[in-house]
Amino acid sequence: MSGLFFIQTILFIHAALLSSAQEDWKLKLEKEEIKIYTKPCGDSKIRSLKVVCTVKATLSQMAAVLLDIKSQDEWFYHTKSVLLKEISPYELYYHSELSFPFPFSNRDFIEHIVLSQNAVTRVVTMTVQNLPEFIPPQKDFVRVLHSECKWVVTPLANKTLHVEFTLFADPAGSIPVWLVNAMSYYGPFETFKKLKNQLLKPEYQDISLAFIRNE
């Protein structure tokens, strides 16, 4: 085998492995104009999740709902949240409790969220950082140690928004991986269905936020 052929073979194998490791998102559920995708996440057996949908709302309405921690349990599936610390109207720390079906223990996690807007495109982004050591462990809860989450909200015509939500979360503990992946469809679907209704509530209508430009 010539040196050149050997190098070409190694490069081909490397490219094939890299392509395999970077699999595209695969559509797993499409219902009521909500699309849910999954793909592998590194060495983890738990899959990453992406939810895509469009909603009728202004950017200020959407930002207000995302930042309203006290009302999050009204639309976020089986989650109860409490505000821990407010740095600014668009930077917060909060604690959430996530209910799991018997016989599994409930989970809890601490998140640091920062919401920002691109001055040119008006795209709103909210990054969510997991901080498992921000407060001590809670009794009767398994602390989520590894998670990544991001919201990207893009304005379209006629007060319509394109929403993209990506998530990787390892619930830790003894829950079987197959069950975690199986549950990853129903919860997000219910969350986004309720999110659409949440945006219609009176308290978010005609809302204006100083740090969000709608037009």
BELGI-V635294 format. One record per backbone hydrogen bond with DSSP energy under -0.5 kcal/mol. NH is the residue of the N-H (numbers start at 1). CO is the residue of the C=O. Records with the same first field share a line. If there is no record, write none. Layout:
BEGIN
NH = CO ; CO
END
This chain:
BEGIN
6 = 2
7 = 3
8 = 4
9 = 5
10 = 6
11 = 7
12 = 8
13 = 9
14 = 10
15 = 11
16 = 12
17 = 13
18 = 14
19 = 15
20 = 16
21 = 17
22 = 18
23 = 20
26 = 38
28 = 36
29 = 36
31 = 34
34 = 31
35 = 52
36 = 29
37 = 50
38 = 26
39 = 48
41 = 44
44 = 41
48 = 39
49 = 167
50 = 37
51 = 165
52 = 35
53 = 163
54 = 33
55 = 161
57 = 55 ; 159
62 = 58
63 = 59
64 = 60
65 = 61
66 = 62
67 = 63
68 = 64 ; 65
69 = 67
71 = 68
72 = 69
74 = 71
75 = 72
76 = 72
77 = 75
79 = 76
80 = 97
82 = 95
84 = 93
85 = 93
87 = 85 ; 91
88 = 91
91 = 88
92 = 113
93 = 85
94 = 111
95 = 82
96 = 109
97 = 80
98 = 107
99 = 78 ; 97
104 = 101
106 = 140
107 = 98
108 = 142
109 = 96
111 = 94
112 = 129
113 = 92 ; 111
114 = 127
115 = 90
116 = 125
118 = 123
122 = 118
124 = 153
125 = 116
126 = 151
127 = 114
128 = 149
129 = 112 ; 127
130 = 147
131 = 110
134 = 131
141 = 138
142 = 106
143 = 141
144 = 108
146 = 170
148 = 168
149 = 128
150 = 166
151 = 126
152 = 164
153 = 124
154 = 152 ; 162
156 = 160
160 = 157
161 = 55
162 = 154
163 = 53 ; 161
164 = 152
165 = 51
166 = 150
167 = 49
168 = 148
170 = 146
171 = 169
175 = 172
180 = 176
181 = 177
182 = 178
183 = 179
184 = 180
185 = 182
187 = 183
189 = 185
190 = 186
191 = 187
192 = 188
193 = 189
194 = 190
195 = 191
196 = 192
197 = 193
198 = 194
199 = 195
200 = 197
201 = 198
204 = 201
205 = 202
207 = 204
212 = 209
214 = 212
END
